Amino acid sequence: MNETSYEYESLIRREVASLERELRRRVRHLDRAFCPRCGESGRFDLKGLGFILGGGNSIYYSTVFNEWRCRVCDYRMCA
């Protein structure tokens, strides 16, 4: 899906709200957490596409897979 920046931000707002209900806590950009998909520790990247510079393992919402995932998930798919 090739969404615009506005469409992606809107999608992220909805997905964050859903994730917050599921986790029963607030989720903010760069918060430490465990990946909802694989359980690896990381930081939420709510402003980009999973490439936090110097932030370690990024947890982000993938519009390709329609799920929250992290860079470790991506690596394991290629390995």
ZASE-710218 format. One record per residue (C-alpha): residue in one letter; x, y, z; residue number from 1. Coordinates in steps of 0.001 Angstrom, whole numbers. Layout:
BEGIN
<rec A, <X, Y, Z>, NUM>
...
***
This chain:
BEGIN
<rec M, <0, 0, 0>, 1>
<rec N, <1399, 3395, -954>, 2>
<rec E, <-294, 5705, 1515>, 3>
<rec T, <368, 9414, 1925>, 4>
<rec S, <1965, 10785, 5086>, 5>
<rec Y, <-1446, 11976, 6255>, 6>
<rec E, <-3009, 8557, 5636>, 7>
<rec Y, <-166, 6818, 7481>, 8>
<rec E, <-436, 9190, 10472>, 9>
<rec S, <-4183, 8620, 10606>, 10>
<rec L, <-3693, 4855, 10468>, 11>
<rec I, <-1058, 5013, 13217>, 12>
<rec R, <-3398, 7006, 15480>, 13>
<rec R, <-6071, 4307, 15096>, 14>
<rec E, <-3613, 1439, 15594>, 15>
<rec V, <-1998, 3092, 18641>, 16>
<rec A, <-5440, 3600, 20205>, 17>
<rec S, <-6235, -67, 19610>, 18>
<rec L, <-2870, -1163, 21008>, 19>
<rec E, <-3336, 1032, 24085>, 20>
<rec R, <-6695, -629, 24783>, 21>
<rec E, <-5067, -4043, 24388>, 22>
<rec L, <-2078, -3206, 26618>, 23>
<rec R, <-4150, -1102, 29045>, 24>
<rec R, <-1521, 1628, 29044>, 25>
<rec R, <-455, 4623, 26985>, 26>
<rec V, <1980, 4139, 24121>, 27>
<rec R, <4291, 7001, 23132>, 28>
<rec H, <7048, 7443, 20573>, 29>
<rec L, <10315, 5878, 21843>, 30>
<rec D, <8621, 4111, 24797>, 31>
<rec R, <10396, 929, 25785>, 32>
<rec A, <8227, -2139, 25255>, 33>
<rec F, <8098, -5691, 23999>, 34>
<rec C, <7155, -6358, 20390>, 35>
<rec P, <3506, -7446, 20245>, 36>
<rec R, <4414, -9986, 17553>, 37>
<rec C, <7600, -11695, 18788>, 38>
<rec G, <8162, -10418, 22336>, 39>
<rec E, <11633, -8913, 21752>, 40>
<rec S, <12386, -5720, 23655>, 41>
<rec G, <12578, -2472, 21732>, 42>
<rec R, <11222, 1055, 21393>, 43>
<rec F, <8057, 2187, 19670>, 44>
<rec D, <8650, 4173, 16498>, 45>
<rec L, <5390, 6029, 15960>, 46>
<rec K, <6862, 8740, 13755>, 47>
<rec G, <8733, 6699, 11207>, 48>
<rec L, <8824, 3329, 9585>, 49>
<rec G, <10948, 1442, 12082>, 50>
<rec F, <14320, 3130, 11643>, 51>
<rec I, <15089, 4870, 14933>, 52>
<rec L, <18660, 6106, 14708>, 53>
<rec G, <20621, 4897, 17718>, 54>
<rec G, <17430, 3610, 19310>, 55>
<rec G, <18087, -98, 19035>, 56>
<rec N, <15252, -2425, 18026>, 57>
<rec S, <12357, -409, 16578>, 58>
<rec I, <8753, -1524, 17069>, 59>
<rec Y, <6545, -96, 14335>, 60>
<rec Y, <3247, -658, 12557>, 61>
<rec S, <3761, -2316, 9194>, 62>
<rec T, <1230, -1480, 6504>, 63>
<rec V, <2680, -4327, 4446>, 64>
<rec F, <1817, -6961, 7076>, 65>
<rec N, <-948, -4968, 8832>, 66>
<rec E, <524, -5637, 12260>, 67>
<rec W, <2873, -4325, 14914>, 68>
<rec R, <6329, -5810, 14416>, 69>
<rec C, <9974, -4981, 15024>, 70>
<rec R, <13301, -5121, 13227>, 71>
<rec V, <14029, -8495, 14817>, 72>
<rec C, <10818, -9817, 13195>, 73>
<rec D, <12060, -8452, 9870>, 74>
<rec Y, <15493, -10020, 10329>, 75>
<rec R, <14059, -13417, 11219>, 76>
<rec M, <11984, -13425, 8032>, 77>
<rec C, <15128, -12996, 5955>, 78>
<rec A, <17290, -15417, 7914>, 79>
***
